[in-house]
Amino acid sequence: MSKSLGKNPTVLLDKIRKSLDKLNEKMEVFIELQKQERKQDFVMQDLPEALDVMTLLSLPDHLRKTAVTICKLGRATAEEVAEQTKRARAVESGYLNQLVLMGYLKKERKGRKAYFFVEK
Amino acid sequence: MGKIIAVHSYKGGTGKTLFSVNLAAAYARQDKKVCVLDMDFRAPSLHSIYGLDGSEYWLNDYLNGACEINKVLIDYTSQCKCDGTMFIGLANPTTEALRDMSSKDRKWEMRALGRLLSLKHALLNDMELDYLLFDTSPGLQYSSINAIVSADLVLVVSTMDASDIQGTKRMTHELYDLFEKKTGILMNKVPIEFLATPVERESVYKRFENTHTLPVLKVIPCYCDVLRAGGTKIFTRDEPKHPFSKHVEEIATKIERI
């Protein structure tokens, strides 16, 4: 097994894991978007960018919880948000990415971690 | 860690400021470290109640990002006739400031929310306050909702006015529930004859709890003394033995247990 992976199999496996993580995150966003398209909850082009309290009130419950948590934490990973909301990391990752696509949150990668925040 | 309490109501004139200042004084008398902030930027009143001219900076300046919160807070401990510590944060009552605050855009409100949320760290952690009270403006307004989102507990003051009760019910479902806030109701100015006997008192509590589907922390009779004082007296500080002060002390104890 290690022969076929070359001299440093751990490096290669790490690369594969990173790629899978990215792929997983994109899939979560894709699934969420499909769900929302079906519900026809949002008209993307009409949405404002400010995540003020009136916008928070207008969000569906599942996204409001995530958005309020980011407002409280300031800048956080999906895992940190999940700790607060007591929901699964993958679920929060999907919601956070959806909020990014809606223009309410910004996302920044640092190494393997993705940080979400409200641009002020 | 301390608690942040937003005192809110659907309509004006229910007694939000009355309870904010009296609760703050009740906690200060219990040797607690407390701070009350005037979040009613449309009709500020704490400067008048406490007889203060203002500080170098107002709460408006803090929300504008022009200063840190310690520049706004006024140490009121020497005047609170208490064993604890008390700070006051005033809203700017000038017409110019009222006009300025009513013309803020949504981005500003978003930043103001961030500034309010950061008070938890600055005042409860760093200054080790036991209680931070937000005296808000009535109804669904930016400043009030910002305060509610930043609070751990919302005290909703309602009177027996039918439109007040209906509005409070609506806010419960369309505001407090949506932000998953712990909420308690204070029924104020209830005619004393409704509370004449223990049986009648219990029936009034049950009626209000069924109406609001929220815990009713206290049903407070309408006291002519309180009306007569016209906001010039803080009862829990100036007349701690008055029945109104006793009610406020009981509310303070109930909040501690939440």
Interface residues (C-beta under 8 A of the other chain):
Chain A: P48 A50 L51 D52 V53 M54 T55 L56 L57 D61 R64 K65 V68 C71 K72 G74 V118 K120
Chain B: D105 R106 K107 E109 M110 R111 L113 G114 L117 Y142 I145 N146 V149 E174 L175 L178 F179 E180
